[in-house]
């Protein structure tokens, strides 16, 4: 984690922009790490329908929204960010699972396939 000035210690727009840029880089790295887990989840799931778990999503979003508010972030902002992230991840999982299943079907339908 980058050592940043506290917001109150920023005396110029440049200070603030530098801090925001550094935080954005950290966020990208975290999102990339998170995506690794999403990829692995797609490998473990057996059907594209497993990518969407309404109950899990609603429980997770509610908890994140509450935690965001505890941290002084607007809950609606956190909810919007996470719902967008979740929607993209669900779509990614569905595509990855479907592609894997199609590749397996293609291999098994070829003459001489060893299964």
DRENDO-1510 file (C-alpha; in Angstrom, 1 decimal, always signed):
<recs>
REC; n; res; u; v; w
REC; 1; UNK; +0.0; +0.0; +0.0 .
REC; 2; UNK; +1.3; +3.4; -1.0 .
REC; 3; UNK; +2.0; +6.0; +1.7 .
REC; 4; UNK; -0.4; +8.8; +0.9 .
REC; 5; UNK; -1.1; +12.2; +2.5 .
REC; 6; UNK; -4.3; +12.3; +4.4 .
REC; 7; UNK; -7.0; +14.3; +2.7 .
REC; 8; UNK; -6.7; +17.1; +5.2 .
REC; 9; UNK; -2.9; +17.3; +4.5 .
REC; 10; UNK; -3.4; +17.8; +0.8 .
REC; 11; UNK; -2.8; +21.5; -0.1 .
REC; 12; UNK; -3.2; +21.4; -3.8 .
REC; 13; UNK; -5.2; +19.7; -6.5 .
REC; 14; UNK; -2.0; +18.0; -7.6 .
REC; 15; UNK; -1.7; +16.4; -4.1 .
REC; 16; UNK; -5.2; +15.1; -4.3 .
REC; 17; UNK; -4.9; +13.9; -7.9 .
REC; 18; UNK; -1.7; +12.0; -7.0 .
REC; 19; UNK; -3.3; +10.3; -4.1 .
REC; 20; UNK; -6.4; +9.4; -6.1 .
REC; 21; UNK; -4.2; +8.0; -8.9 .
REC; 22; UNK; -2.2; +5.9; -6.4 .
REC; 23; UNK; -5.5; +4.6; -4.9 .
REC; 24; UNK; -6.8; +3.8; -8.3 .
REC; 25; UNK; -3.8; +1.7; -9.0 .
REC; 26; UNK; -4.2; -0.2; -5.7 .
REC; 27; UNK; -7.9; -0.8; -6.6 .
REC; 28; UNK; -7.0; -2.2; -10.0 .
REC; 29; UNK; -4.5; -4.6; -8.4 .
REC; 30; UNK; -7.2; -5.7; -5.9 .
REC; 31; UNK; -9.8; -6.2; -8.6 .
REC; 32; UNK; -7.3; -8.2; -10.6 .
REC; 33; UNK; -6.6; -10.4; -7.6 .
REC; 34; UNK; -10.4; -10.8; -7.1 .
REC; 35; UNK; -10.8; -11.8; -10.7 .
REC; 36; UNK; -8.4; -14.7; -10.2 .
REC; 37; UNK; -10.8; -16.1; -7.6 .
REC; 38; UNK; -13.7; -15.6; -10.0 .
REC; 39; UNK; -11.8; -17.5; -12.7 .
REC; 40; UNK; -11.1; -20.3; -10.3 .
REC; 41; UNK; -14.8; -20.4; -9.3 .
REC; 42; UNK; -15.7; -20.7; -13.0 .
REC; 43; UNK; -13.4; -23.7; -13.2 .
REC; 44; UNK; -15.1; -25.4; -10.3 .
REC; 45; UNK; -18.7; -24.8; -11.3 .
REC; 46; UNK; -20.3; -27.4; -13.5 .
REC; 47; UNK; -23.1; -25.4; -15.2 .
REC; 48; UNK; -23.5; -21.8; -16.4 .
REC; 49; UNK; -26.7; -21.4; -14.2 .
REC; 50; UNK; -24.4; -21.8; -11.1 .
REC; 51; UNK; -22.9; -18.4; -11.9 .
REC; 52; UNK; -25.9; -16.5; -10.6 .
REC; 53; UNK; -26.8; -17.1; -6.9 .
REC; 54; UNK; -29.4; -14.5; -6.0 .
REC; 55; UNK; -29.4; -15.2; -2.3 .
REC; 56; UNK; -25.6; -15.0; -2.0 .
REC; 57; UNK; -25.5; -11.8; -4.1 .
REC; 58; UNK; -28.2; -10.0; -2.0 .
REC; 59; UNK; -26.6; -11.1; +1.3 .
REC; 60; UNK; -23.2; -10.0; +0.1 .
REC; 61; UNK; -24.4; -6.6; -1.2 .
REC; 62; UNK; -26.3; -5.8; +2.0 .
REC; 63; UNK; -23.2; -6.6; +4.1 .
REC; 64; UNK; -20.9; -4.6; +1.9 .
REC; 65; UNK; -23.4; -1.7; +1.9 .
REC; 66; UNK; -23.5; -1.7; +5.7 .
REC; 67; UNK; -19.7; -1.9; +6.0 .
REC; 68; UNK; -19.3; +0.9; +3.5 .
REC; 69; UNK; -21.6; +3.1; +5.7 .
REC; 70; UNK; -19.6; +2.2; +8.8 .
REC; 71; UNK; -16.5; +3.4; +6.9 .
REC; 72; UNK; -18.1; +6.7; +6.0 .
REC; 73; UNK; -18.8; +5.8; +2.3 .
REC; 74; UNK; -22.2; +6.3; +0.9 .
REC; 75; UNK; -23.9; +2.9; +0.9 .
REC; 76; UNK; -25.6; +3.5; -2.4 .
REC; 77; UNK; -22.2; +4.1; -4.0 .
REC; 78; UNK; -20.8; +0.9; -2.7 .
REC; 79; UNK; -23.9; -1.0; -3.7 .
REC; 80; UNK; -23.7; +0.4; -7.3 .
REC; 81; UNK; -20.0; -0.5; -7.6 .
REC; 82; UNK; -20.4; -4.0; -6.3 .
REC; 83; UNK; -23.6; -4.8; -8.3 .
REC; 84; UNK; -21.7; -3.7; -11.5 .
REC; 85; UNK; -18.7; -5.9; -10.5 .
REC; 86; UNK; -20.9; -8.8; -9.6 .
REC; 87; UNK; -22.9; -8.5; -12.9 .
REC; 88; UNK; -19.6; -8.6; -14.9 .
REC; 89; UNK; -18.3; -11.5; -12.9 .
REC; 90; UNK; -21.5; -13.5; -13.3 .
REC; 91; UNK; -21.3; -12.9; -17.1 .
REC; 92; UNK; -17.6; -13.9; -17.1 .
REC; 93; UNK; -18.4; -17.1; -15.2 .
REC; 94; UNK; -21.2; -18.0; -17.6 .
REC; 95; UNK; -19.0; -17.4; -20.6 .
REC; 96; UNK; -16.1; -19.4; -19.1 .
REC; 97; UNK; -18.3; -22.3; -18.0 .
REC; 98; UNK; -20.1; -22.5; -21.3 .
REC; 99; UNK; -16.8; -22.4; -23.3 .
REC; 100; UNK; -15.4; -25.2; -21.2 .
REC; 101; UNK; -18.4; -27.4; -21.6 .
REC; 102; UNK; -18.5; -26.7; -25.4 .
REC; 103; UNK; -14.8; -27.7; -25.7 .
REC; 104; UNK; -15.5; -30.9; -23.8 .
REC; 105; UNK; -18.5; -31.7; -26.0 .
REC; 106; UNK; -16.4; -31.0; -29.1 .
REC; 107; UNK; -13.6; -33.2; -28.0 .
REC; 108; UNK; -16.0; -36.1; -27.0 .
REC; 109; UNK; -17.8; -35.9; -30.4 .
REC; 110; UNK; -14.7; -36.3; -32.5 .
REC; 111; UNK; -13.9; -39.8; -33.8 .
REC; 112; UNK; -11.3; -41.5; -31.8 .
REC; 113; UNK; -11.9; -39.3; -28.7 .
REC; 114; UNK; -10.5; -41.0; -25.5 .
REC; 115; UNK; -13.2; -40.9; -22.8 .
</recs>
